[in-house]
Amino acid sequence: MNDKELISIQKVIIHHNLDEQFIESIESFQLIEFVVKDSDRYVYIEQLPTLEKIIRLYYDLEVNMQGIDVINNMLDRMDAMHRTIQQLQNKLKLYE
């Protein structure tokens, strides 16, 4: 794990003007993987788009954490199905 791959949760809170309770809710629903280092919490940079999507769903669309969890699970399943469809289409092209 490289320190350049992590960003401080405090920076995210300040940048997006969030409250600490919101971050704790995300952590309790295990929507984002947090890393604790030197008693500070960090998030992997590649998870920032997911975190920002959660922020938009919660604050802009007023979706609660349970709804965000359901939406994330459905989007993950849709992505898996899309990958499966692509693989099947590629196999089909071999037989055409």
N, C-alpha and C positions, 0 to 999 in steps of 0.2 A: 504494500500500500504506500503510495507516494503522497506526500503532503500536498502536492500540486493538484491532486485529484479530489481534494476535499475543499469544501467551503464552509465557513462558520455559519451556524444557525443564527447567531446574533447579527451577522451581516445581512442575512435574508430578512430577518425580522425588521431591521432598520430600513432596508431598501423598500420593502413592501408595506411598511407600517402595520405590522401584525402584532397580535398580542401573544404572550407566552402560552396561554390556555389553548389557543388554536394549534400550536405546535405540539403540545401535549396530547391533544385529541388525535392528531395525525399519527403520533407515536403509539397511542393506545389501540388504534385501529390497524396498526402495522401497514400503513399505506406507503410509507417511505422508510428505508433503512437508514437509521442514524448511527453514527460512529461517535463513541465517547473517547476523548483523548485529553488528558490533563484536566479533567473535570469540565470540559467544554464539549458541546455537541456539534457534530459536523455532518454534512451530507455529501455524498459523492456528486461530482459535477454532472455526470451523465444522468442523474436523477432530477436535476433542476427543471427540465421541461415537465416532468410529471408533477413536481411540487408546484410549479406555476399553474399547471392545469387545475390542480386541487384548489389553489388559492382563488382562481377565477370561478370555479364551480361554487365554492363556498360563499365568497363575498359578492360576486356579480350576479349569479343566478340563484343565490340563497338556497343551495342544496345542502342538506345536513350530512353529517359524516357517514351515516348508514347509506344514504343515497349515493354518496361519492364512492363508497366501497363497492356497491352494486355496479355502478357505472364502470369503475376500473376493472372489475371482474368480467363484465360483458365485453369491454373493449379488448381485454387480453384474449378472450375466447374468439372474438372476431378476427384478431390478428393471427391467431393460430389457424383458424379456418382459412384465412386468406393465403397463408403460407402453404397449407395443404392443397388448396386449389391450384396454386402456382406449380407445385410439384407434380400434381396430376396432369396439368396441361402440358408441362414439359415432357412427361412420359408419353402422353398421347401424341405429341409431335414426332416422337421417335418412330411410332408405328404408322404414321401417315405417309 
